[in-house]
Amino acid sequence: MTRTRKLLAALAVLGLAGTGAALRSGPEAAHAAPSAITDSSIPDVAERVVESVVNISTSKAVRGGPAESDPFFTDPDSPGFGTRPSQKRLASMGSGVIVSSGGRILTNAHVVNGADDIKVTVHDGTDYEAKLVGIDPKADLAVLQLKGKVPALRPLSFGDSSQLRLGEVVLAVGNPFGVGKSVTMGIVSAKGRGNMGIEEYEDFIQTDAAINQGNSGGALVNLRGELVGVNTAIASRSGGYQGIGFAIPSNMARPIMEMLVKDGKVVRGFLGVNIQTVTTELAKENNLGASRGAVVADVQPNSPAAKAGLVTGDVITALNGSEIRSGDVLRNTIALLRPGTTVDLEVVGRGQAARKVVKARLGELPEDPAPRMRGR
C-alpha cells in the first residue's frame, strides 16, 4: 500500500497515511475564528470519540520476491514470516470510523483494497472479521461491515464540513504506526485542497494535527465530536509527520458511503465537458465573459453538455444557484450527483456579459471516460 508522489516544485512526498506508506484550484477563503475552547472541552470530546474509531489489520497473498515490509513490525509472529517468497503475505494496518451501531465502518480504500482478510479491533480490544461492502478507489473510500454478532457500538455522527473555518480546532483520531489509538490536535489549515495528485477526486481539508502512517481511514472531528473528515494522506519529505495532513471532507465522504451501502458501487453524474479554472490571464487572453468559474475547453459530442447547448468558451459560474469558483469544484459537484439529475447551470458566453441559465440532464460517467474528458 505504499504510494508516494512528489508535490510539484516543493519535491515533498505525498504519502497515504496507512502503515507501510510513507477540485479545487486552491484553498477556500475562510474567516479565522477558532472554536471556543474550555479546559475540559478537548478531553471530553477526545474521550467520547475515541471509542468510535477502530484499528484495521489486513493481509493479502503476494507472489514472487519478498513482500513489502514495515520496519516497525517485522516480527517472527507476523504473517508469512519464514515462508518461501512465493508464499509471502503482505500485512498492513490502518484505521476506520464506526458509522452505525450495527458495525458499519468507513475507511480509506487504500487501507483494504486487494485484501484477502480484514480484521477490525474495536475499543474494548475485541477482534472481528469484516467484509467489504463497497469500495471507491477514485475518492479513496471504502465501507466495511463487521461479521457475526456485534454488540451495539457507538457511531460518530456526521458534521457539516462546509461549515469548518480556517483556524478551527480539530482532533485526529487513529492508529499511528500500530501503537494503538491516539488523539492529536491541530487546526484547519486550509479547505478545498485539490490538484494534489493523490486521488482522482480531491477536495481535501488540510490540517496540522499530527497524522502518521496507520492514521489512514481515521476520524477528523470538530469540538462538537462530529466527523468532519476522513484522514487520508500527508505531505512530507521524510515520510513522517511534518504538519501537513489531508482529510476527505465529510460532505464528500457521506454521499459516497451511502451509495456504496445502497448499490455496492459509486455511480457518478456525467456532463461531458473538458474544463479549466478561469484565471485573470486566461479570461483576458480568450475574451471570456467572466473572470471566475469553470471555462468549457471542449464539449464531447452527444453528451449532456452538447445537448444543453454548451460550447467552447462558455464559463460556468454557478450550479443550482451555488457559485462555481474553479473547474475542480464543478467536477466534484457533478460527480456526487446521480445520473438523470437535471441541473441548472449559470453560463456566460465568450465575449458576453449577460448570464443565462442552461438546464442539463446528467448522464452516467463511463467506466473508461474518453481521453482528456476526465469524466466531467
Buried (B, 14 or more C-beta within 10 A) or exposed (E): BBBBBEBEEEEBBBBBBBBBBBBBBBBBEBEEEBBEEEEEBBEEBBEEBBBBBBBBBBBBBBEEEEBEBBEBBEEEEBBBEEEEEEEBBBBBBBBBBBBBEEBBBBBBBBBBBBBEBBBBBBBEEEEBEBEBBBBBBBBBBBBBBBEEEBEEBEBBEBBEBEEBBBBBBBBBBBBBBBEEBBBBBBBBBBBBBBBBEBBBBBBBBBBBBBBBBBBBBBBBBBBEBBBBBBBBBBBBEEBBBBBBBBBBBBBBBBBBBEBBBEEEEBEBBBBBBBBBBBBEEBBEEBEBBBBBBBBBBBBBEEBBBBBBEBBEBBBBBBBEEEEBBBBBBBBBBBBBBEBEBEBEBBBBBBEBEEBEEBEBBBBEBEEEBEEEBBBB
